[in-house]
């Protein structure tokens, strides 16, 4: 134990010797404010110093000329990494980035308000010798996502998360979250990133790619969004521009649009959004009752004085966006007879509460299938539905 302690102290002394006087003072402040052991503070500073020096150098370059697409994205990644290193540390309120290279450009805001600058932060001091090594080194290339396409896919929208709210609103929510992550460069490099629905289920992914895969037919209920990043609009503000485009997508999706092109800030077409909606069960005034029964979308319309049933039009067929039992409480339906013929006033689905219809019994389901398969006429079906009960086996 004594030997370990001595080795620990030797390592601390060795690391301190490599620092400038300003950095040693900073380490003392960091230890005091965060209560970190000195070795941990030194190790944290080692990562912070490298990132802060690169941030300083990019800020210096920006004064001479606009940052390139690579450099701009690198600066944003660096800022995100610095914030992540500090966001769970005791005694730290946050980090501030200063875009003036006359001094260091990364300041830490402590809860005690200790500071060494007019910004109210304590700036991370830099080693001039290390900063000098960055002058002719394209270090920003290590951060740049070199792929030319941003591709977002949602594999399917046929689960409870999409049913419990309007389908287009859940799709929009997922895209909005992807936009926020893009703005903060919160994507691992060179690998797809999983997208989740509001219930935590994996439903898709975001990936940056150098080539665009061959476009294939989308499965029913799937979403595909592609942005071509090889454009002047993405040269200096890559992540901000992607985020801006995704914000526009979210607006259109919430309005119910299912397919449209994407424009950059200069109004050039740079991509496309497409949602392959499941095919409608209704065609020419008739609902496909076989498909509706197989997918569990047929219910019995409530009768009575205020009920929905109207003579032989005694069944409700829900649209794909309406999943009774998942807390929606209401949604769009067709009112049909056993053949699937739509009642007057329901040529387009109507909004009804789910307490306006009941579960379909297995006997009645089998009888409707007989009508669909033309094994029984609609007239015979209606006759067997006697006032005394189903009577379907008579």
Buried (B, 14 or more C-beta within 10 A) or exposed (E): EEEEEEEEEEBBEEBEEEBBEBBBBBBEBBBBBBEBEBBBBBBBBEEBBBBBBBBBBBBBBBEEEEBBBBBBBBBBBBBBBBBEBBEEBEBBBEBBBBEEBEBBBBBBBBEEEBBBEEBEBBBBBBBEEEBEEBEEEEBBEEBBBEBBBBBBBBBBBBBBBBBBBBBBBBBBBBBBBBBEBBBBBBBEEEEBBEBEBBEEEEBBBBBBBEEEEEEEEBEEBBBBBBBBBEBEBBBBBBBBBBBBBBBBBBEBBBEEEBEBEBBBBEEEEBBBBBBBBBEEBBEEBBBBBBBBBEBEBBBBBBEEEEEBBBEBBBBBBBBBBBBBEBEBEEBBBBBBBBBBBBBEEBEEBBEBEBEBBEEBEEEBEEBBBBBBEEEBEBEBBBEBBEEEEEEBEE
